[in-house]
Amino acid sequence: MKQTLVFIIALAFAPLAALLAAPPDVVLTVPGDAATTLPPLDAYGGATTIKAEATGYFYLKGINGRWFFITPEGHGFIPLGVNHLKSYFSGERGRLRPGESDLVRQLDGGDLQRATDRVVAMLKDWGFNCAGYDAPPAFQQRLPFSAGFIQVRASAVVDNVTFEDVFSPAYARDLDSRVAVLCKPLRENRHLLGYYLADLPLWGDRKFMDKEEQTRGESWLSFFRKLPDETPGKRAYNKFIGNEQAFIAEIADQIYRLTSEAFRRRDPNHLVLGERYAGNRLFWPVIEKAAKYFPVVAVQLGGGFDADLYRTIYRRTGRPVISVDHVVSFVTPLTPNVRGGQPLASEAEAAAVYTQYLRNAFSEPFMLGYNRCQLMSRIRMDGRPPIYKQGLLDPQGKPYATLVRAVRAANHETLARLYPSSKVATHE
Protein backbone atom coordinates (compact mmCIF):
# COMPACT_ATOMS: atom_id res chain seq x y z
CA MET A 1 0.00 0.00 0.00
CA LYS A 2 2.82 2.39 0.89
CA GLN A 3 4.57 1.70 -2.43
CA THR A 4 1.31 2.23 -4.30
CA LEU A 5 0.73 5.60 -2.62
CA VAL A 6 4.26 6.74 -3.42
CA PHE A 7 3.70 5.74 -7.01
CA ILE A 8 0.43 7.68 -7.10
CA ILE A 9 2.02 10.83 -5.74
CA ALA A 10 5.00 10.55 -8.07
CA LEU A 11 2.72 10.32 -11.09
CA ALA A 12 0.02 12.69 -9.89
CA PHE A 13 1.31 15.66 -11.82
CA ALA A 14 2.05 13.80 -15.06
CA PRO A 15 -1.54 13.75 -16.40
CA LEU A 16 -1.94 17.40 -15.38
CA ALA A 17 0.76 18.63 -17.74
CA ALA A 18 -0.77 16.60 -20.54
CA LEU A 19 -4.23 17.86 -19.67
CA LEU A 20 -3.24 21.49 -20.11
CA ALA A 21 -1.82 20.74 -23.54
CA ALA A 22 -4.50 18.31 -24.70
CA PRO A 23 -7.94 18.93 -26.21
CA PRO A 24 -10.47 19.11 -23.36
CA ASP A 25 -12.43 16.10 -24.59
CA VAL A 26 -9.45 13.81 -24.03
CA VAL A 27 -9.81 11.69 -20.89
CA LEU A 28 -6.41 11.10 -19.30
CA THR A 29 -5.73 8.20 -16.97
CA VAL A 30 -2.66 6.86 -15.25
CA PRO A 31 -2.24 3.18 -14.32
CA GLY A 32 -2.37 2.76 -10.56
CA ASP A 33 -4.17 6.09 -10.04
CA ALA A 34 -5.85 6.34 -6.64
CA ALA A 35 -9.13 7.07 -8.41
CA THR A 36 -9.27 3.41 -9.47
CA THR A 37 -9.81 2.47 -5.81
CA LEU A 38 -13.17 4.26 -5.79
CA PRO A 39 -16.39 2.30 -6.27
CA PRO A 40 -18.52 3.03 -9.34
CA LEU A 41 -19.91 6.57 -9.22
CA ASP A 42 -23.27 7.81 -10.46
CA ALA A 43 -23.83 10.77 -12.79
CA TYR A 44 -23.41 13.23 -9.89
CA GLY A 45 -20.32 11.66 -8.31
CA GLY A 46 -22.17 9.66 -5.66
CA ALA A 47 -20.84 6.28 -4.56
CA THR A 48 -23.18 3.60 -5.88
CA THR A 49 -22.17 1.41 -2.94
CA ILE A 50 -23.98 3.84 -0.58
CA LYS A 51 -27.64 3.43 -1.45
CA ALA A 52 -30.55 5.51 -0.17
CA GLU A 53 -33.88 6.69 -1.53
CA ALA A 54 -33.65 8.51 -4.86
CA THR A 55 -35.77 11.67 -4.75
CA GLY A 56 -34.49 13.39 -7.90
CA TYR A 57 -32.66 16.09 -5.91
CA PHE A 58 -29.89 16.31 -3.33
CA TYR A 59 -30.77 15.87 0.33
CA LEU A 60 -28.96 14.92 3.55
CA LYS A 61 -28.92 11.64 5.43
CA GLY A 62 -26.99 10.09 8.27
CA ILE A 63 -25.79 6.62 7.25
CA ASN A 64 -24.06 4.22 9.61
CA GLY A 65 -22.96 7.08 11.84
CA ARG A 66 -21.74 9.43 9.06
CA TRP A 67 -23.44 12.32 7.30
CA PHE A 68 -23.74 12.37 3.51
CA PHE A 69 -25.41 14.30 0.77
CA ILE A 70 -27.60 11.90 -1.18
CA THR A 71 -27.52 12.43 -4.93
CA PRO A 72 -30.65 12.63 -7.10
CA GLU A 73 -30.00 8.99 -8.02
CA GLY A 74 -29.93 7.95 -4.37
CA HIS A 75 -26.22 7.53 -3.57
CA GLY A 76 -23.95 8.90 -0.87
CA PHE A 77 -21.86 11.91 -1.85
CA ILE A 78 -19.19 13.99 -0.11
CA PRO A 79 -18.52 17.23 -2.02
CA LEU A 80 -14.92 18.34 -2.45
CA GLY A 81 -15.13 21.60 -4.33
CA VAL A 82 -13.31 24.69 -5.55
CA ASN A 83 -14.97 28.10 -5.14
CA HIS A 84 -14.82 31.25 -7.25
CA LEU A 85 -14.36 29.52 -10.59
CA LYS A 86 -15.63 32.66 -12.29
CA SER A 87 -12.34 34.45 -11.66
CA TYR A 88 -10.53 31.95 -13.91
CA PHE A 89 -12.59 33.27 -16.81
CA SER A 90 -13.02 36.96 -16.04
CA GLY A 91 -10.73 38.00 -13.19
CA GLU A 92 -11.50 38.95 -9.62
CA ARG A 93 -14.91 40.62 -9.39
CA GLY A 94 -15.34 40.24 -13.14
CA ARG A 95 -12.35 42.39 -14.12
CA LEU A 96 -9.01 41.37 -15.57
CA ARG A 97 -6.32 43.82 -14.43
CA PRO A 98 -3.66 44.96 -16.92
CA GLY A 99 -1.12 42.17 -17.29
CA GLU A 100 -3.37 39.42 -15.86
CA SER A 101 -3.59 36.24 -17.89
CA ASP A 102 -6.67 35.80 -20.06
CA LEU A 103 -6.55 32.02 -20.05
CA VAL A 104 -9.72 31.56 -22.08
CA ARG A 105 -8.11 33.45 -24.96
CA GLN A 106 -4.57 32.12 -24.47
CA LEU A 107 -5.40 28.44 -24.10
CA ASP A 108 -8.75 28.08 -25.86
CA GLY A 109 -8.92 30.85 -28.43
CA GLY A 110 -11.74 32.60 -26.61
CA ASP A 111 -13.97 29.50 -26.78
CA LEU A 112 -15.89 29.52 -23.46
CA GLN A 113 -17.21 25.98 -23.88
CA ARG A 114 -13.76 24.59 -24.56
CA ALA A 115 -12.38 26.49 -21.56
CA THR A 116 -15.15 25.09 -19.36
CA ASP A 117 -14.37 21.57 -20.58
CA ARG A 118 -10.72 22.17 -19.72
CA VAL A 119 -11.51 23.32 -16.16
CA VAL A 120 -13.98 20.50 -15.51
CA ALA A 121 -11.42 17.92 -16.65
CA MET A 122 -8.75 19.60 -14.53
CA LEU A 123 -10.91 19.59 -11.39
CA LYS A 124 -11.89 15.95 -11.84
CA ASP A 125 -8.29 14.94 -12.46
CA TRP A 126 -7.35 16.60 -9.17
CA GLY A 127 -10.06 14.68 -7.30
CA PHE A 128 -12.60 17.50 -6.98
CA ASN A 129 -16.23 16.58 -7.61
CA CYS A 130 -17.99 19.89 -7.01
CA ALA A 131 -17.90 23.37 -8.56
CA GLY A 132 -18.20 25.09 -5.18
CA TYR A 133 -20.55 28.01 -4.61
CA ASP A 134 -21.62 30.59 -7.18
CA ALA A 135 -20.36 28.44 -10.05
CA PRO A 136 -20.70 30.05 -13.51
CA PRO A 137 -23.75 28.88 -15.51
CA ALA A 138 -21.57 26.80 -17.85
CA PHE A 139 -20.73 24.49 -14.91
CA GLN A 140 -24.22 24.09 -13.56
CA GLN A 141 -25.09 21.02 -15.61
CA ARG A 142 -21.60 19.54 -15.37
CA LEU A 143 -20.82 19.27 -11.64
CA PRO A 144 -22.72 19.56 -8.38
CA PHE A 145 -22.64 23.17 -7.19
CA SER A 146 -24.30 25.57 -4.79
CA ALA A 147 -25.82 29.01 -5.37
CA GLY A 148 -25.44 32.11 -3.24
CA PHE A 149 -28.08 34.55 -2.02
CA ILE A 150 -27.65 37.73 0.01
CA GLN A 151 -30.78 37.99 2.13
CA VAL A 152 -29.54 41.23 3.71
CA ARG A 153 -26.44 43.27 2.89
CA ALA A 154 -24.92 43.04 6.37
CA SER A 155 -21.83 41.13 5.32
CA ALA A 156 -18.08 41.67 5.49
CA VAL A 157 -17.69 41.02 1.75
CA VAL A 158 -20.26 43.41 0.24
CA ASP A 159 -19.25 46.87 -0.94
CA ASN A 160 -22.05 48.80 0.73
CA VAL A 161 -23.17 47.33 4.04
CA THR A 162 -26.87 48.01 4.53
CA PHE A 163 -29.09 47.18 7.48
CA GLU A 164 -32.85 46.81 7.07
CA ASP A 165 -35.94 46.66 9.22
CA VAL A 166 -36.37 42.91 8.84
CA PHE A 167 -39.52 43.01 10.97
CA SER A 168 -41.38 45.14 8.40
CA PRO A 169 -43.79 43.62 5.87
CA ALA A 170 -41.93 45.49 3.12
CA TYR A 171 -38.74 43.52 3.86
CA ALA A 172 -40.62 40.20 3.74
CA ARG A 173 -42.17 41.08 0.39
CA ASP A 174 -38.88 42.18 -1.13
CA LEU A 175 -37.12 39.08 0.20
CA ASP A 176 -39.74 36.77 -1.29
CA SER A 177 -39.51 38.55 -4.63
CA ARG A 178 -35.72 38.23 -4.78
CA VAL A 179 -35.84 34.57 -3.77
CA ALA A 180 -38.36 33.92 -6.55
CA VAL A 181 -36.04 35.47 -9.14
CA LEU A 182 -33.08 33.39 -7.95
CA CYS A 183 -34.98 30.12 -7.80
CA LYS A 184 -36.83 30.30 -11.10
CA PRO A 185 -33.95 29.06 -13.30
CA LEU A 186 -32.56 26.71 -10.63
CA ARG A 187 -35.45 24.89 -9.00
CA GLU A 188 -35.38 22.03 -11.54
CA ASN A 189 -31.59 21.80 -11.64
CA ARG A 190 -30.57 18.38 -10.34
CA HIS A 191 -26.91 19.34 -9.91
CA LEU A 192 -27.75 22.02 -7.34
CA LEU A 193 -26.75 20.99 -3.81
CA GLY A 194 -28.54 23.95 -2.27
CA TYR A 195 -28.49 27.66 -1.57
CA TYR A 196 -26.03 29.44 0.70
CA LEU A 197 -26.98 32.74 2.31
CA ALA A 198 -24.78 35.76 3.12
CA ASP A 199 -21.03 35.32 3.19
CA LEU A 200 -19.28 36.36 6.44
CA PRO A 201 -22.38 37.93 8.03
CA LEU A 202 -21.81 40.66 10.60
CA TRP A 203 -23.02 38.83 13.70
CA GLY A 204 -21.41 39.12 17.08
CA ASP A 205 -22.00 40.05 20.70
CA ARG A 206 -22.66 43.52 22.09
CA LYS A 207 -18.93 44.30 22.14
CA PHE A 208 -18.62 43.34 18.47
CA MET A 209 -21.61 45.52 17.58
CA ASP A 210 -20.12 48.52 19.37
CA LYS A 211 -16.87 48.05 17.43
CA GLU A 212 -18.77 47.79 14.15
CA GLU A 213 -20.55 51.04 14.93
CA GLN A 214 -17.21 52.74 15.55
CA THR A 215 -15.50 51.41 12.42
CA ARG A 216 -18.37 51.23 9.90
CA GLY A 217 -20.62 53.88 11.37
CA GLU A 218 -23.48 51.44 11.90
CA SER A 219 -24.32 48.02 13.38
CA TRP A 220 -27.47 45.98 13.74
CA LEU A 221 -28.03 47.44 17.20
CA SER A 222 -27.37 51.08 16.34
CA PHE A 223 -29.62 50.75 13.28
CA PHE A 224 -32.61 49.55 15.31
CA ARG A 225 -31.99 52.07 18.09
CA LYS A 226 -32.41 54.92 15.59
CA LEU A 227 -35.62 53.72 13.95
CA PRO A 228 -38.77 55.80 14.52
CA ASP A 229 -40.98 54.56 17.35
CA GLU A 230 -43.85 53.60 15.03
CA THR A 231 -41.80 51.18 12.90
CA PRO A 232 -42.09 47.40 13.33
CA GLY A 233 -38.36 47.14 13.99
CA LYS A 234 -38.36 49.71 16.77
CA ARG A 235 -41.33 48.03 18.42
CA ALA A 236 -39.43 44.72 18.30
CA TYR A 237 -36.31 46.39 19.71
CA ASN A 238 -38.21 47.99 22.59
CA LYS A 239 -39.09 44.56 23.94
CA PHE A 240 -35.37 43.96 24.56
CA ILE A 241 -34.37 47.26 26.17
CA GLY A 242 -31.83 46.36 28.83
CA ASN A 243 -30.96 43.10 27.04
CA GLU A 244 -29.69 44.13 23.63
CA GLN A 245 -27.53 41.03 23.31
CA ALA A 246 -30.65 38.86 23.23
CA PHE A 247 -32.11 41.13 20.55
CA ILE A 248 -29.20 40.28 18.23
CA ALA A 249 -30.33 36.65 18.17
CA GLU A 250 -33.94 37.82 17.68
CA ILE A 251 -32.92 39.72 14.54
CA ALA A 252 -31.19 36.61 13.19
CA ASP A 253 -34.19 34.44 13.99
CA GLN A 254 -36.49 36.78 12.07
CA ILE A 255 -34.23 36.82 9.01
CA TYR A 256 -33.73 33.05 9.04
CA ARG A 257 -37.43 32.29 9.46
CA LEU A 258 -38.50 34.57 6.61
CA THR A 259 -35.72 33.32 4.35
CA SER A 260 -36.40 29.63 4.94
CA GLU A 261 -40.12 30.15 4.35
CA ALA A 262 -39.46 32.05 1.11
CA PHE A 263 -37.23 29.28 -0.24
CA ARG A 264 -39.75 26.60 0.69
CA ARG A 265 -42.38 28.47 -1.29
CA ARG A 266 -40.20 29.16 -4.30
CA ASP A 267 -38.08 26.00 -4.48
CA PRO A 268 -39.22 23.05 -2.37
CA ASN A 269 -36.78 20.77 -4.21
CA HIS A 270 -33.53 22.09 -2.78
CA LEU A 271 -31.77 22.60 0.53
CA VAL A 272 -31.06 25.98 2.09
CA LEU A 273 -27.58 25.64 3.56
CA GLY A 274 -27.57 28.82 5.67
CA GLU A 275 -25.02 31.57 6.04
CA ARG A 276 -21.26 31.16 5.65
CA TYR A 277 -19.86 32.12 9.05
CA ALA A 278 -16.42 33.41 9.96
CA GLY A 279 -15.00 30.64 12.11
CA ASN A 280 -12.94 33.05 14.21
CA ARG A 281 -15.99 34.94 15.52
CA LEU A 282 -18.91 32.57 15.89
CA PHE A 283 -21.71 34.05 17.99
CA TRP A 284 -23.41 31.02 19.48
CA PRO A 285 -26.90 32.48 20.03
CA VAL A 286 -27.08 33.19 16.29
CA ILE A 287 -25.60 29.84 15.26
CA GLU A 288 -28.16 28.04 17.42
CA LYS A 289 -30.98 30.08 15.86
CA ALA A 290 -29.74 29.09 12.41
CA ALA A 291 -29.89 25.42 13.36
CA LYS A 292 -33.66 25.76 13.81
CA TYR A 293 -34.09 26.49 10.12
CA PHE A 294 -31.13 25.13 8.16
CA PRO A 295 -29.74 21.58 7.97
CA VAL A 296 -26.00 22.40 8.07
CA VAL A 297 -23.58 24.88 9.60
CA ALA A 298 -21.14 26.31 7.03
CA VAL A 299 -17.90 27.76 8.39
CA GLN A 300 -14.92 29.58 6.90
CA LEU A 301 -11.68 29.14 8.82
CA GLY A 302 -8.20 29.00 7.32
CA GLY A 303 -5.15 27.06 8.42
CA GLY A 304 -5.21 23.67 10.08
CA PHE A 305 -8.38 21.83 11.10
CA ASP A 306 -9.67 23.05 14.47
CA ALA A 307 -11.26 19.83 15.74
CA ASP A 308 -12.39 21.33 19.05
CA LEU A 309 -14.28 24.15 17.34
CA TYR A 310 -16.02 21.92 14.82
CA ARG A 311 -16.95 19.37 17.46
CA THR A 312 -18.43 22.16 19.54
CA ILE A 313 -20.51 23.33 16.59
CA TYR A 314 -21.91 19.84 16.10
CA ARG A 315 -22.51 19.31 19.80
CA ARG A 316 -24.37 22.61 20.20
CA THR A 317 -26.45 22.40 17.03
CA GLY A 318 -26.75 18.74 16.07
CA ARG A 319 -26.10 19.82 12.47
CA PRO A 320 -23.38 18.48 10.17
CA VAL A 321 -20.67 20.96 9.22
CA ILE A 322 -19.22 22.11 5.91
CA SER A 323 -15.82 23.76 5.57
CA VAL A 324 -17.18 26.18 3.03
CA ASP A 325 -14.23 28.31 1.85
CA HIS A 326 -10.93 27.05 3.24
CA VAL A 327 -7.72 28.85 2.36
CA VAL A 328 -4.06 28.19 3.04
CA SER A 329 -1.95 30.85 1.35
CA PHE A 330 1.81 31.01 0.88
CA VAL A 331 4.33 33.53 -0.39
CA THR A 332 5.88 33.21 -3.86
CA PRO A 333 7.99 35.56 -6.00
CA LEU A 334 4.94 36.29 -8.17
CA THR A 335 2.61 36.71 -5.19
CA PRO A 336 4.56 38.23 -2.30
CA ASN A 337 1.37 39.78 -0.88
CA VAL A 338 -1.53 37.37 -0.47
CA ARG A 339 -4.83 37.34 1.38
CA GLY A 340 -5.98 34.59 3.70
CA GLY A 341 -4.74 34.80 7.27
CA GLN A 342 -1.02 34.51 8.00
CA PRO A 343 0.63 33.26 4.79
CA LEU A 344 2.92 30.27 5.08
CA ALA A 345 6.54 30.54 4.05
CA SER A 346 6.43 27.88 1.35
CA GLU A 347 4.24 25.94 -1.02
CA ALA A 348 5.42 22.69 0.61
CA GLU A 349 4.00 23.84 3.95
CA ALA A 350 0.68 24.66 2.32
CA ALA A 351 0.61 21.23 0.69
CA ALA A 352 1.22 19.53 4.04
CA VAL A 353 -1.53 21.59 5.72
CA TYR A 354 -4.04 20.66 3.00
CA THR A 355 -3.29 16.95 3.30
CA GLN A 356 -3.54 16.93 7.08
CA TYR A 357 -6.65 19.13 7.03
CA LEU A 358 -8.63 16.66 4.91
CA ARG A 359 -7.44 13.69 6.96
CA ASN A 360 -8.41 15.33 10.25
CA ALA A 361 -11.66 16.87 9.01
CA PHE A 362 -13.10 13.72 7.49
CA SER A 363 -12.15 11.66 10.49
CA GLU A 364 -15.13 13.44 12.04
CA PRO A 365 -18.42 11.81 11.01
CA PHE A 366 -20.27 15.13 11.04
CA MET A 367 -18.05 16.70 8.35
CA LEU A 368 -20.24 16.90 5.28
CA GLY A 369 -18.07 18.62 2.68
CA TYR A 370 -15.15 20.86 1.80
CA ASN A 371 -14.63 23.83 -0.55
CA ARG A 372 -11.18 25.22 -1.40
CA CYS A 373 -10.59 28.88 -2.16
CA GLN A 374 -9.83 29.13 -5.14
CA LEU A 375 -8.72 27.92 -8.61
CA MET A 376 -6.90 30.89 -10.18
CA SER A 377 -4.61 33.36 -8.41
CA ARG A 378 -6.03 36.79 -9.17
CA ILE A 379 -5.38 40.34 -8.00
CA ARG A 380 -7.86 41.26 -5.30
CA MET A 381 -6.54 44.74 -4.55
CA ASP A 382 -4.32 46.92 -6.69
CA GLY A 383 -1.06 48.19 -5.24
CA ARG A 384 2.70 47.80 -5.34
CA PRO A 385 2.83 44.91 -4.94
CA PRO A 386 -0.84 44.04 -5.53
CA ILE A 387 -2.69 41.85 -3.07
CA TYR A 388 -3.54 38.45 -4.54
CA LYS A 389 -6.31 36.02 -3.79
CA GLN A 390 -4.26 32.89 -4.23
CA GLY A 391 -5.49 29.74 -5.93
CA LEU A 392 -4.22 26.39 -7.16
CA LEU A 393 -2.96 28.03 -10.36
CA ASP A 394 -0.37 30.80 -10.25
CA PRO A 395 -1.04 34.21 -11.88
CA GLN A 396 0.22 32.83 -15.21
CA GLY A 397 -2.20 29.92 -15.07
CA LYS A 398 0.39 27.28 -14.19
CA PRO A 399 -0.44 24.79 -11.41
CA TYR A 400 1.52 25.04 -8.20
CA ALA A 401 3.13 21.66 -8.75
CA THR A 402 3.89 20.67 -5.14
CA LEU A 403 0.51 21.83 -3.88
CA VAL A 404 -1.47 20.19 -6.68
CA ARG A 405 0.30 16.85 -6.18
CA ALA A 406 -0.73 16.91 -2.53
CA VAL A 407 -4.26 18.09 -3.29
CA ARG A 408 -4.79 15.37 -5.88
CA ALA A 409 -3.50 12.60 -3.62
CA ALA A 410 -5.41 13.86 -0.56
CA ASN A 411 -8.70 14.23 -2.44
CA HIS A 412 -8.52 10.72 -3.88
CA GLU A 413 -7.46 9.33 -0.51
CA THR A 414 -10.40 11.03 1.22
CA LEU A 415 -13.05 9.73 -1.15
CA ALA A 416 -11.52 6.24 -1.20
CA ARG A 417 -11.71 6.21 2.60
CA LEU A 418 -15.32 7.45 2.76
CA TYR A 419 -16.80 5.49 -0.13
CA PRO A 420 -16.96 1.75 0.71
CA SER A 421 -16.08 -0.77 -1.97
CA SER A 422 -19.08 -2.94 -1.15
CA LYS A 423 -22.72 -1.96 -0.84
CA VAL A 424 -24.08 -0.59 2.40
CA ALA A 425 -27.70 -1.01 3.48
CA THR A 426 -28.94 2.54 4.05
CA HIS A 427 -32.72 2.54 4.05
CA GLU A 428 -33.07 2.62 7.83
Secondary structure, DSSP 8 states (H G I E B T S, - for coil): -HHHHHHHHHHTTHHHHHHHHS-TT-----TT-GGGGS--B-TTS-EEEEE----SS-EEEEETTEEEEE-TTSEEE--EEE--THHHHH-GGG---TT---HHHHHHTT-HHHHHHHHHHHHHHTT--B--BS--GGGTTTS-EEEE--SSS-BTTSSS-----TTSHHHHHHHHHHHHHHHTTTTT-TTEEEEEEEESB----HHHHHHHHHHHS--HHHHHHHS-TTSHHHHHHHTTTT-HHHHHHHHHHHHHHHHHHHHHHH-TTSEEEEEEEEGGG--HHHHHHHHHH-S-EEEE--SS--HHHHHHHHHHH---EEEEEE---B--SS-SSB-SSS-BS-HHHHHHHHHHHHHHHTTSTTEEEEEES-SB-EEEE-SSS-EEE--SB-TTS-B-HHHHHHHHHHHHHHHHHHS-SS-B----
